[in-house]
Amino acid sequence: MFNRVIQKPGLYDIIRQVDGKLSIGRFQNLPDMSVNSSICPTAAFLGPHADNHNILTELANEVLASIVDFRTGIWEGPSLYEDKEHKQSVQDLKHRFKGLLAYLEEHSTPFSSLRYLAHMTGDQLLPALAAYYAGMIYNSNNVTIQASTATTLLEMLTMRDLCDMVGFTRRPMFFDETSGIPDHMADPWAHITSDGSIANIEAVWSARESKLLPFAALEALTHNPDLKKAANLKVLTCDQRKVKLVDAEPWELWNLTRDERLLIPFHIAKLLGLKMEDTYQIWEILTHYDINAKGWQGFSQYFYDHQWPIVLIPSTAHYSWPKSVAVMGLGTGNAQNVMVDEIGRMNLSELRHKLDHALRNKQPILMTVSVFGSTEESAVDPLKGIISLRDEYRLKGLDFDIHVDAAWGGYFISTIRKEFKMEEVPNSMEGVNSLSCHSPFLDDTRQVLLNDYVVDQAKEICQADSITIDPHKMGYVQYPAGTILYKNGDVINLTTFTGTYIGSATDPTVGLFGLEGSRPGAAAAAVYFTHACLRPDYKGYGEVITRSLYNAKQFYAELLFIGHQDQFKTALLMPFDPSNYELVRDKILRKGLDEIRQDEEAMPVFRKLGPDQNIIDYGFNPIHHGVLNNKVDIYNQFTKKVYDKLRIKYDEEGRSQKNTQNQPELMLSMTTFMKKDYGDEFMKSFANQLGLTDTPIPDELNCLRSTIMSPFTSDIKELQHRGSYWPTLMTALADNVAMLVNA
């Protein structure tokens, strides 16, 4: 059997005790991750050559000592008897384990190598490795606090920390009409998921549930006699009109703002004379009428001319988005692409066109997705403009939720986040005002490596309704670790299920929310300890990510000056301003970060150099006998050859080439842009960069892709006194491309 459970107010409040320790509910003496300064980047990773292996060995030994003490210190029990069979079995185990290690060593991809410039996976943070190992052996399962009394609470602390990073805070939502004092404060909520795809699916699920909550309330008010006194309930439409819910047009109810939708149970409770802390009783009633209970068919009468809700996504969005609408029963055709501009950012003119069509045809929009760091183009969508459009269309009667898919780029926000500690959440209006009157972000961002456009979008993320952020990507924390963040945490009352054996919501827990049940507490331990060692601010995570950005911009600059330019033309998806050519060559290329920052002429140009984040897309178009190729199919075939040359693969006999003479000198990845997904503007721009100007706009263009995650590339010497590592990498790249041109 299953139960739908509602969370009671204050259950998840984090309180700072007199001695500085933290408590959640009745659980006290929780460790505060924000009391110490961040460790330096060189101590934060195992390192390209396992440089910090002694540290990891020491930490792992401490884990084993701890687990031995834990297991032997609880109560006495029988010991394993080491007979002959036992000893032989141990030898067999060791032999088989050596076989596994040998296989992994031969076939694994060397993500930590400085020569790996390919996919979105890099070296793991040392704190994450140690803490995951510890949590894994202690074997916590975060499905219920009954079985995970330690890591459940660590997850809550860490998710609150992530909400603080983006600027999600407690907000007053419901005011007493007489005193003006808030009766209800909405808290943000976040929990760990296995990855960003699950987080995105949950974002669509929560949007679906909250969009249809007004209709569930309408059904409840119509059919439940216990709610008779609330029949005159009025709601505030998105264009600021008060209407009776039972008399409202379906289109008006489709377009209530998310906060207004989630206030309906509190309005009903008020009309029934209930105390605000007893509103959970109304939530429990409404869950019998919501779409989770009734299914889509139960709400078919509220669709105008069979217009199903749609989700608007940029055409560069992750493949999890059509998957999300499929899982939610909307159909993949209702995940509608909004085409992008020439550098991969959502085109606001295209979005306006979609909004006009929806308004004209009364087609509900479940949400609009804004990507903060696309996984192929490293582009940041114009969130500020999307929010402005929503404000504009609300006045016309059309509203939609905004979700920011920051799975890849979310931790880049740390580069502009001020230092912060985990503070007690205020219950008073005065306390809330004291939090909101100060921006959580740096006032002066001239030394931040993100360009001004990206900084502006990052500061607007706290205006979104929900956010996906993956610690397992730019958080450098091993799988499984995605997260979903909600600005208004009341929405989790619509996505909460449990079984009787799991327990009720009388104690704080995290296993009731979302799609997953059992989740490893090791992931929570890893993210918690990483945040404790590297605070998600500009001095912690921000410093690591700044070095990654520095390397990405240096790689972009290196591509501008790559060798053998008489044999191929280099194209960059993010176009380069040729007026800065000499400045980049003289003041940026292979210059240290401190030197660039101190140069008032170089730093503004450096900030604008390259894409929005740290994924570089580029291509090489061959030149034969002094003539640049102008055939798309030849360019595409040549790009495949470059990719095939510079990647780890299996030879004809099925052996990995990583440990053979054919091992590549560096590793790249490849993607393919398609006109049907990207549109004419994008495809034409990249084709022009390649010099493919005398042909029709291509249907497909292959592209090389390098994700620069390492914070060390520019700091580590290849060999003694040989200078930066970049010349080695770039010479290898140029020589291999030239060789293929002449092959």
N, C-alpha and C positions, 0 to 999 in steps of 0.2 A: 504493500500500500504506500501511497505518497501523501504528503501534506503540502499545502501552500502556506508559508509562514510569513508573518509581517514583523518587521524590525521595530522595536520600541525605542522611543527617543532617549538619547543619552547613553545607550548601551555601548557605543563605540567611542565615546569621548576619551581623549588622551589627556590625562591629568598629571601635572608635575608635582611630585610629593615634596615635602619639606627638605629632604636630603638630596633633592635634585633628580632622584630616580623617577621613572614614569609608571603609570598604572592605566589599565583599560578595564572598565567594569570592576570586578572584585579582584582582578589579577594585578599584583603589585610587584615593585622592584624589577621592572623591565629595563633592559639596557638602552641607553639613549645613544643613538648613532651619531648625533650631531655635536658631541662635546669636544671632540678632538679635531685638530687641523688635519688637512689631507696629506697623504704620503706623496713623495715625488714620483714622477712617471717612471724613472729607471728602476724603482723598487716595486712598481705596480704590476710588472709582467714577468713571466718566466724567462722571456727573452728569446731572440732569434736563434741563439746557439745554447739555449737552456742556461743562460748566464747566471740566473738566480736559483739554480737547482738545489744548492745547499739550503737555501731558505725554505723551498718547498719540502725538501726532505725533513727538515727540522719541524715544520708545521705538521706534516703528515705523521711523524712520529709522536707529536703531541696529541694528535687525534687518536692514535692507537692507544696511547697511554691513558687518555681520558676514557675511551670506551671500555678498556680493561677495568679501570677503577669503577666505572659505572656498573658494569655487569657483575663484578665480584662484590660490590659493596651493598647490594640490595638485600639479598638473603642467601643463606647457604644452600647448596644443592650438589648433586652428584657431578663428578668430573668425568670427562671422556677417558675411557680406559685405552691406553695405547698398546693394543695387542698387535700381532704380526699383520693382520688384515688391515688395521688402521694405518700402520706405517707404510704399507705398500700402496694404499689408496692415496696417501699424502704424496708419495713419489709420483704416482700417476697424475695427480692434480698439477704438480709442478711442471711435469713434462708437457702436459697439454697446454698449460698456460704459456710456456715458452714458445710453443707453436703459434698460439694466438698473437703473441707479441711480435714474433718474426713476420707473420703475415701483415700485421698492421704497419710495421716498420717498412716493409717493402712496398705496400700498396697505398698507404695514406697520402693525402695531398698535403704538401708542406705549407700550410697556411701561415705559419710563423716566419717563414723565410722572407728576407728582404727582396728576393727575386720573385715573390708571388705578388703579382699586380693584376689579379683577376676578379674573383667573385667577392661577395659581401661577407666574407668570413676572414678574420684575422687571428692574431694571437689572443689567448684568453688572459684575463686579469688574474694575477697570482692570488689575491684575496678570494676571488670567485672559485678558483680551483680548490683551495684549501677548505673553504666553507662548504662547498658542494660535497666534497669528500667526507667532511664531518657529518653533514646532514644526512648523507646517503647511508652512512654506517649506523647512525642513530635511528634511521628508518622511520622518520615521521611521515604521516600521511595527513595532508591538510584537509581531508574531507570533513573532519569534525574535531573540535577541540578536545573531545573525550579521548581521542587517540593521539592528538598532536598538541599537547599543552605548551610546547615550546615554540615550534615554528609557526603555528597559527598566529601567535601574537607578533612574531617577527615580521610576518607578511603584512599585518595591519600597520605596524610602525613604518615599514618601508614604503607602502603604498601611500600613506599620508605624506611621507617625505617627497614622493614623486608628484603628488598633487600640489604641494608647496612649491616645487620647482617651477611648475607651469603657471602658478598663480591662482589655482582653485582654492577658495577659502569658504568658511561658513558665511551664509548670507541670510538676512532677515527676509522672510517670505510672506508672513501673514500677520497683520497688525490688528490689535484691539481697536475698534472704531471709536471707543470713548477715550482711552488713555493714550493711544498711539504707540503703545509698547508692543513689540513683536511677540505674538503668541507662538510662532513657529520659526525656527531657524533651519535652513536647509544646509546640510553638510555635503561636501563632495564625497565620492566613493571611488575606490579603485581596488582591483584584485588582479592577481597573477593568472595568466592563462598559459597554455603550452606554447603558443606562438601568436604572431600577429593575425594570422588567418582566423583563428578562433575568436580573437578580440574583435575583428571586423564583423564576423557573423553575429556576435553578441551585440554589437552596436546597432545592426539592422534589427535584431530581435527587440531590443529595448525601444528603438524608435517606433517599430510597429505596435508594440504594446501601449506606449504612451499616446501615439496618434489616435488609437481606437478607445482609449480610456473614457473620453466624453460619451461615446456611444454605449459603452458598458454602463456608465452612470445613468444614461437615459433609460436603458433597459431596466436597471435596478429601481430607479425612481418610479417607473411605470408599473412594475410588477411586484415589488416588495412592499407590503403594507407597513413594515417597520420604518420605512423611510418617508412616510406620508408627510411629515412635518417639513421635509426639505423640498417639497414639490415646487416651491417658488425660487429655488436656487438660481442665481444669476451668474453668468460668466462674462469675462471681458474679452471681446473679440480682438483679433490682431490689429484691427483698425480703430481700436479704443472705443467700442460701443458696448454698453451693458445690455445683455439679452437673457431672457429666461432660457435655461438649458432645455426644458421640455418643449419650448416653442421655437427653438433655433432651427434654421435651415441646416441640412447636413453639411453643405459647403462651409458654413460658419464654424461648425464643430470640427471639421477636418483641419481648419486653419487657426485653431487656438495655439498660442505659443506653448512650448514645453512646460515652462514654469506654471502657466495658467492651468494646463491640463493636470499637472501633478498637485495643484492646490484644491482640486475638486473634492477629494475626501475630507480635507480640512474645512471647506465651506459646509459640507453636509453635516459634519460633526458639530459645527457651530450652530447650525439651524436646529439640530436635535438636542442642543443643550449639553453636549458632552464636553469634557475637558480635552484640551489639545493632546495630552498624553494618552488619551483613550481613542485617538483617531484610528489606531490600528484595527479597531473593531469594524470601522467603515471599510478600510482596505480589504479586510477579510470577506466582507459581503460582496464588494465589487469584483473580487477575483472569481466569483461564481458566474459572472456575466461577461468577463473579458474574452479576448480572442484566444487566449491559451485554453480557456474552458470550452468556448463555443465553436472555434474554428472559423475559417473565412466565410463559410456558408451562413453562419449565424449573423453576419453583418452585410450580406449582399444587398439588402434593401437600402443601404446608405451610400451606395455607389451611384454617381450621376452618369447615366447613359453608359454603364458598364466601363467606366474609366478607372482602371486599377491604379493604385499608387505606384509611383516610380521613384527610383533613386538616380540622381544625377551624379556622374563620376567623370573625372577628366579621362581622356582617351589613353593617358599614360598610366592609369591606375593599375594596381596589382590585380592579378587574376583571381584573388580571393573575393573580389567584389561581385562579379557575376555568380560566383559560388554562393555568396551570402544570400543574394536575392532568390537563388534557386532553393536553398535550404529553407528559407522563410515562406516558400510557396508563392512567390510573386512572379516567378518565371524570369529567365535570363534576359528576355526581350525588354523587361521593365528596368533593367540597369542600363540607362541611356548615356551614351558617351557625349561629353562636351569636348569638342576638338581643342587642340592646344595651339599655341603660337609657335613661332619659328625656333624657340629654344626649349619647348616642352612644358611651358606653364599653361594652365587653363586659360582659355580665351574668354574674357568677360563678355565680349559682344556675342559669342556663341551661347554663353550662359543666359544672357538677357533674352535671346531668341527662344530658348527652351522655356524660360519663365513666362514669356508672353503667350506661348502656345498653351502651356498648362493653365494659365489664367483664363484664356479665351475659351478653352474646352472644359473647364472645371475638372481638371485632372489633378488629384492630390499629389503632392511631392512629399515623400517620406523624409528624405534628407538629401542634402548636397554634400558631397565629399570633397574636401580640400586636402591635397597631398603636400606634406611638409617633408620633401626629399623623396622624389620618385626613384624607384629601384633600377631604372635603366638610364635616365637622363640626368639624375641628380638635381631635378628641378623643384622649386618651391612655388606652389600655386599662390595666386594673389588673394589670400584670405581676407585681407583688409577690404578689398573690393567686393568680395562675396558677402561679407557682413553688411557692407553699405547697400548692396542690392537687396538683401533681405529686409533691411529697414525700409527701403523704398517700396518694395512690393507688399509689405505688411499694410501700408496705408491703402493699398488697392484690394486688400482682403486675402492675400496669398501669403502663407507662412510655410517655412520648412526648417527642419532641424539641420544643424551644421555639425558634421563630424570631421575631425582632422586626423588623417592617416599619417601619423608621425612615427610609424613603426621603425623606419630607417633613421629619420632625422631628429627624433624627439630629444635625444641627449645633447644635440647641438645647442639647445636652449641654455644649457649650463654655461656656455661661454659668455652669456650676457646676464646670468643670474647673480645677484648679490649674495654674499655670504649670509647664511641663515641657520638658525637652530630650531629644533622642534619646540614650539611654544604651546602652552595650554590653550585650547580653543576657547575663546570668550563666549559667555552666555548672554552678556548684556549688550544692548545697542551701542553703548559707549565703547565697549571693547571691540565690537565689530568695526565701528567707524575708525578706530585707531589702527586696525589692520589695513583697511581699504584706502586710507589717505596717503599711503606711501607705496610707490611703485616697487615691485620686487626686483626690477631689472636695473642694470647699470645706467646711470644718467649720461655718462660719457662713453661712447662705444667706438671712438676713433681708433683705438688700439685693438679692437676686436677684428678678427680676420673674416668674419661673415660680412658680406656687403650690406649697405644700408637698406636695400630692398628686403633682404632676408631678415635683418634685424627687425624691421617694421612688422613683418608677418609674424615673427616669433612673439613679439609683444602682444599680438592680438589673439594668440591661441587660447588664452583664458576666457575669451568670449564664445568659444565653441560649446556645444552641448556635450560632446564626448570626444575622447582622444584615444588613439592607439599609440603606445610607445613600447618598443621591444628592447629590454635590457640585453637580449641575446644578439642584438646587432651592434649599434654604436655604443651600447653599454658594456660591450666586451665581456658579457657574462654568458657562460655556456648554456646550452639548451637544457630544459625547456623553460623559457622565461620571456613571455610576452605580457602585456598588461592592457587593461581597458580602464579608462578614467571617465567618470561622470561628474559634470559640474553640479547637478542636482541629484544627490544620492537617493532621493525618494523613489527614483525609477526602479531601484532593485526590488521594491515590493512587488513588481510585476514580473520579475524573472527569478523568483525564489521557489525552490522545491526541496523537499527533504523526505527521508523515510523515518519511520518512528524509531528505528534502531540508531539512527544518526544523532538524534536529539533535537530539541526545540531551539528557539532563538532566545532562551533565557540567559545564555552566556554568549559572549562574542565568538563568532566563528566566521569562516570564509568559504566553507565547502558547500553552502546552500545556494550560492549565487552563480548564475551563468550556466553554460552548457556542460562543463566538466564536473565530475564528481571527485574521484580520487585524483589528487595531484601531489607530486613529490614535495615534501617539506624541504628537501635539499635545495630546490630552486629558491625558495624564500630565504633560506640561510645564506645562499650565495649572493643574492641581491642585497640583503641586509648588510652583510659584512663588507661588501664592496662599497656601499653608500657610507658605511662607517669609516672606511679607509680613504675613499675618494668622494668627498662631498659633491653633490650635484650642483656646484656653483663654479664661478669662473676660476677659482684657485684649485679646484679638485679635478672633477671630470673635465671642466672647461680647459684646464691646462693640457691634459692628454689630447683632447679633441682639437685644440689649437695647433698642436704639433702635427696632427694628422692633416689639418687644413693647410698648414704651411707646406707640407710635403706634396699635397695635391696641387697646390699652386705652383710649386717648383717643377713638378712633373709637366704641368701645362706649359710652363715657360721653356722647359727643355725641349718639348715637342716643336716649339716655334723655331728652335735653332738646331734641330737634329741634323746629323750628317747625311751625306749622299743626296742632297736636295736636287742634284741634277738628274737623279734617277727616279724620283717619285715626288708627288705633291702631297703635303700633309694637310689634312682638313680637320678642323675642330668643331664639334657640334656647337659649342659656345663660341661665336665669332670673336676674333681679336681685333682691337682697334689699332690699325697700322701706324697711327700717329704716335703711339707709345713704344714703337719698336726699339728705338735706341735706348730709351729709358729702361725698359725691361732688360735689355742686354747688358747695360752698364751698371745698373743700380739694384737689380733684383735677381738675375740669374746667378745661382750658387752663392748668394749672399746670405749671411746668418739672419735669423729673425730679429734679433736685437738691433743689428745694423739697419735693417729695413725700417723697423719701427722708429728709429731715431732720425730717419731721413724724411723730412716733411714733404718732399716731392715724390718719393717712391711709395710711401705707405698708402696714400689714397688709391694709387694705381694698383698696388698689390692686392688691396681689399677687393677690387673689382675684377681681378684676373681670374679667369676660369669660370666654371659653373657655380651654381648656388651652394653646393656642398662638395663632397670629396670623391665623386665618381666622374671620371673623365671619359668621354666618348670621342673617338677620333678614327680617321681612316687614311690609308695611303693609296693614292692612285698612281699606277706605274707610268713612267716616261720611257718610251722606246725610241732610240735614235733621235733624241731631242724633241719628240712629239708627245704631248700629254694625251693619254688615252681618253676617248670620249664615248666609249660604249659601256653602258651600265652593266651588262652581263659580264664583261671582262673585269670590271672593277669588283663586282660581287665575287667572282671566282677567285680573283687574286686575294681578296680579304680572307676568304676561307683557307687559302693556302698559308697565309701568314698565321692565322689562328691555329691551323693544324700543325705548323712548325713549332709554335711557341705555347705548347700545352703538354701536360703529362697524358700519355695514352698508352694503350697496350700494343705491343708489336704483333706481327702476324702469328706468332707462336703463343700469344696470350700472356706474355710476360710484361710486367710493368716496366716502362722505360725510365723510371726514376733512378734506377741504380745501374743503368747501362751507359754505354758511350753516346747513345742518342738522347740523353737527358737534355731537355731544353735549357737554354741559358737564362731564360726568364719565362714567366707564365702569364698569359693574357686570357680574357674571355671575349666572346663575340655575341652580339645581338643583331636582330633584323628589324628595321623600321618598315612598316607597311602603310601605304597611302590611305587605305581604308580605315586605319586606326588613327593616323596622325594628321591627315588632311594635306592639302596642297601647300599651304604656307610653310609648314615644317619641312616637308620633303624637298621643296624647291630650294629652301635655304641651305640644307645640307648638301644637296647636289651642286649648288653653286660653289660652296666651299671646296668641293672635290674637283671643281673644274668641269663638271658634266653640264655644261651650259647650252649646248647645241642639240639637246635631246628633249623629248617630252618629259613631263614630270614623272619620275620613276614610280612604279608600283611597289618596288621593294629596294631597300638599300641595306647592305650589310654594314656593320660598324664594329670596330674593336672597342673594348670597354675595360677600363682599369679602375678598380676600387682601391684607393690609397688609404689604408687603415693604420699602417704602422706609424707610431710617433717617433721612430728611431732612424728612419732611412737617411736623413740628412745629418745625423749626429755621429753615426758609426763609420769608422774607417774600414775600407775593404781590407787592406793590409797596412802595415806600418808605413806612415808618412806618404801615403798615396792620395790623400785628399778625400773629397766627398765620394760617397758610394754612387751618386747619380751618374757620373761619367761612365762607370762600368756598365750600368744598366742601359744607358742610352746608346752607348757604342754597340752593345750586343743587339739592341733592337734595330738600330740603323743598318748594321752589317747584315743581319738576317733578312730584312726587307729588301735591301739592295741585291743580295744573293738570289732571292726569289724572282726579282725583276729580270735578272740576267740568266735565269735557269732555262 
